[in-house]
Amino acid sequence: MNFYPATAPVPSELRTANLLLHPLGPEHVERDYDAFMSSRERLRIWSGGSWPSDDFTLAMNMDDMHHHRGEHVRREAFTYTVMSPDASVCQGCIYINGWEKFARQIQAQVPDFAEEYDGITSYWVRDSALAADLDKELLSGLIAWFAASWQFNRAVFVANIQQERDIACLTEAGLTRLATVEGQRYPGTFYIYG
């Protein structure tokens, strides 16, 4: 199943009132590290596992930066850093994957309703961004961005069942729960919204 049309452009930026998105890479390593390590308890629920661990190092994050940049260049997956408008603070991250990668990550079956050129998106914002509702601003921006600038047949979002705030944001944004997926690698229930 193809992930993204081979000749379709990949957007390089999204700006909202309080956020700036750029492809994630090594140049963001310290800002990214600060963001997720400051929010690791909540992100362990988001990831359905143990990421990030207390002993996750900056060097390990640099390895991840190179991995995500390589996937982006090869058009296997797209990862964007979510920053303040002046790019001084990382506020979060978004991950756009295809069904096969998503299913492989949580060790689940690809859902029956999966279609070619679906973009499966997960995202997080740092804990300190929640008070300003930057998660809601990010989701609203992503929905509009996917509609206007991407060539996915359908953009869907995934949330761990324990992410009550994220599930509320997805519902408030007018998205519908399409399916429930049970993970084996990260035991847990994940909802798919579209």
Number of C-alpha atoms within 10 A of each C-alpha: 11 13 22 22 15 9 7 11 11 17 15 10 12 17 17 14 11 15 22 20 26 19 21 24 21 16 11 20 21 15 17 26 19 15 23 23 18 13 17 19 16 18 22 15 17 22 19 21 15 14 17 19 13 10 8 12 12 14 12 12 18 19 13 16 19 16 14 22 19 15 14 19 12 10 15 16 20 23 23 23 26 29 24 18 15 9 16 10 17 26 29 26 23 22 18 23 23 23 22 17 16 18 19 14 13 21 16 17 15 16 14 7 7 14 16 15 19 21 25 24 21 21 23 24 25 23 19 13 15 13 8 10 12 21 22 19 15 26 20 15 16 20 16 11 15 17 13 9 14 18 19 18 16 16 19 21 23 23 24 22 18 16 17 11 13 20 21 11 17 22 14 11 13 10 16 15 16 13 14 16 20 17 19 15 14 16 13 16 16 21 19 23 21 17
